[in-house]
Amino acid sequence: MNFVHGVPDIKIKKNETIVKITTVEYFKETEKQIILKFSEYVPELKKGSTYDMELILYIVNEYEEYQANAYAYVDINDIYLVYINREHKGLEVTWEYIFHK
């Protein structure tokens, strides 16, 4: 039996621009929104813009061992960035992005 493990890597696309985010700390998807938190500053993400998102999910077996080249890809199209927040914890900064579907 295989399972999805951890938070996904994410590619966010707008027109021909593709931004890959690999420092995802928090990911939550509901019926109406997607919430992301990560430590990268991404100047290409602008409030009020529409994007497409590709999630790259890592697959593990029941012993939590990674399988070679075992990924699942999920596409989410036409999401609208409505909120950008940054949180400071000492020297560490976390960026939160909220998208509506």
C-alpha positions as CSV (number, residue, x, y, z in Angstrom):
1,M,0.0,0.0,0.0
2,N,1.3,3.5,-0.9
3,F,0.7,6.8,0.8
4,V,1.4,10.5,0.2
5,H,4.1,11.7,2.5
6,G,4.8,15.2,3.8
7,V,3.9,18.5,2.2
8,P,4.1,18.8,-1.6
9,D,6.6,20.7,-3.7
10,I,4.7,23.3,-5.7
11,K,4.9,24.9,-9.1
12,I,2.9,28.1,-9.5
13,K,2.4,29.3,-13.1
14,K,1.1,32.5,-14.7
15,N,1.4,32.7,-18.5
16,E,5.0,31.6,-19.3
17,T,6.4,32.3,-15.8
18,I,6.9,29.2,-13.6
19,V,8.0,29.5,-9.9
20,K,9.0,26.3,-8.1
21,I,8.6,26.4,-4.3
22,T,10.5,23.7,-2.4
23,T,10.4,25.1,1.2
24,V,6.7,24.5,1.9
25,E,6.1,24.4,5.6
26,Y,2.3,24.3,5.6
27,F,-0.2,23.4,3.0
28,K,-4.0,23.2,3.4
29,E,-6.6,22.8,0.6
30,T,-10.3,23.2,1.2
31,E,-13.2,23.3,-1.2
32,K,-12.9,27.1,-1.6
33,Q,-9.3,28.0,-0.8
34,I,-5.6,27.0,-0.6
35,I,-3.3,28.2,2.2
36,L,0.4,28.0,1.7
37,K,3.2,28.9,4.2
38,F,6.9,28.9,3.1
39,S,10.1,30.7,3.9
40,E,10.9,31.8,0.3
41,Y,10.1,35.4,-0.8
42,V,8.5,35.1,-4.2
43,P,8.1,38.6,-5.9
44,E,6.3,37.0,-8.9
45,L,3.2,36.3,-6.7
46,K,1.0,39.4,-6.7
47,K,-2.2,39.9,-4.7
48,G,-5.2,40.1,-7.1
49,S,-3.6,37.8,-9.8
50,T,-4.8,34.5,-11.1
51,Y,-2.5,31.5,-11.2
52,D,-2.3,27.7,-12.0
53,M,-0.7,25.4,-9.5
54,E,0.9,22.0,-9.8
55,L,1.4,19.9,-6.7
56,I,4.1,17.3,-6.6
57,L,3.3,14.7,-4.0
58,Y,5.8,12.2,-2.7
59,I,4.7,8.6,-2.5
60,V,6.0,6.2,0.3
61,N,5.1,2.6,1.1
62,E,3.6,1.4,4.4
63,Y,7.1,1.5,6.0
64,E,7.5,5.2,5.0
65,E,10.2,4.3,2.6
66,Y,10.4,6.6,-0.5
67,Q,9.9,4.8,-3.8
68,A,12.2,5.6,-6.7
69,N,10.5,8.1,-9.0
70,A,7.1,7.7,-7.2
71,Y,5.3,11.0,-7.5
72,A,1.7,12.1,-7.9
73,Y,0.9,15.3,-9.8
74,V,-2.2,17.3,-9.2
75,D,-3.1,20.4,-11.2
76,I,-5.3,23.2,-9.8
77,N,-6.2,25.9,-12.3
78,D,-7.5,29.4,-12.1
79,I,-6.8,30.2,-8.4
80,Y,-6.9,33.8,-7.3
81,L,-4.4,35.2,-4.8
82,V,-6.3,37.2,-2.2
83,Y,-4.0,37.5,0.8
84,I,-0.3,37.8,1.5
85,N,1.1,37.9,5.0
86,R,4.5,37.6,6.5
87,E,5.3,36.5,10.0
88,H,8.6,37.1,11.8
89,K,9.9,34.8,14.5
90,G,13.3,36.1,15.5
91,L,15.4,36.1,12.3
92,E,13.1,33.7,10.6
93,V,10.4,35.0,8.2
94,T,7.5,32.9,7.0
95,W,5.2,34.0,4.1
96,E,1.6,33.0,4.0
97,Y,-0.4,33.0,0.8
98,I,-4.1,32.4,0.6
99,F,-5.7,31.6,-2.8
100,H,-9.4,31.3,-3.6
101,K,-10.6,28.8,-6.1
